[in-house]
Every structure is written in structure tokens, then in C-alpha cells.
């Protein structure tokens, strides 16, 4: 799924769903925000899960650039 598809789904977002290209921007935005931790049976954190509302606010702030990148990827591929 690309970021627009994730946005449109309205679901909570896993850390692994954020492309490396956008990771730094998203991490800076999420600093201090709440999230969930997906843990294994021993309590070791496997991955963070971010609330859809927070993701949607970040997406909205970056929508123009995100859509531009999606269009570029479509043209290239």
C-alpha cells in the first residue's frame, strides 16, 4: 500500500508501512504522540502502531509532496 491508500483506509498504521523516504518526517511529527506497541509473547516490542488520526494529520501536512512522489512512481513504473 502507498501512503494515500493507507490514508484512505482509515486504519491504524504500522511502523513498517511508512516508506523509508518518509520515515524521518513521520518520526519527527510523531515525537511525543501516543502509539501502541506490538509485542511478542515475551514482551519484546516487534513494531509500533500509530493511531490513524495522527497519521492522517501528518499526511494532510505533507499531502502535496506525497501525491507528487506517488505520481512519479507511477510514471517510472
N, C-alpha and C positions, 0 to 999 in steps of 0.2 A: 504494500500500500504506500502511495505517496502521501505527503503531508495534507493535501487537500482531501483525499479520501478519508484519512483519519479524522480530520476536522468535520467532514460531512457525516461520519458515523456517529459522532457524539459520545463515543465510548472513552473510558479512561485510557491513558497512553502509557505503554511500557517504554522503559529507557531504550530498549533495543529497537524501537520503532523510529526513533529520531535519527535521521541520517547524520553521519559524521560531519558533514559540511555545516550543519546547523547546530551541532551539539554545544559548542561554546556559547552561542547566543541563548539557546534554551536554558543551559545551566545557569548562566548569569541571571536570567529572568526568574528562574525557579528558586534562586538562593533565598532562603527564609520562608518559602512557601511550604505547605504541608504536602505529604505524599505517603504512600503505603510502601511497605517492603514485602516482596515475595520471598519467602524463606523456605529452605528445605526442612526436612524432618528434625534436623539438629539445631535449627535456629539460625543457620548461616544464611545471610542475605544473598539471594541469587540476582535480584533485579529490583529496581524501584518502579513503582507505578504512580503516575501523576494524574491528578483529577482532571477530568475533561474541561471543566470551567477554566482552570489555569492555562491549560494548553490552548484553549480557544482564544483567550486574551492575548497570549503570546503570538499565536497565528495571526490574529487580526492586526497586530502591530507590525508584522512582517509580511503580510499577505502579498503585496505588490512584488517583492523580491522572490517569494516562494513560487508564485504563479509564473514569473519570468523564468525561473530555473526549470520548472516543470515543462514549460513550452519548449525551452532549449533542448531538454532531454528527449522530448517527443520528436523534434526535428532531426536530431542527431541519430536517433534510433529508427 
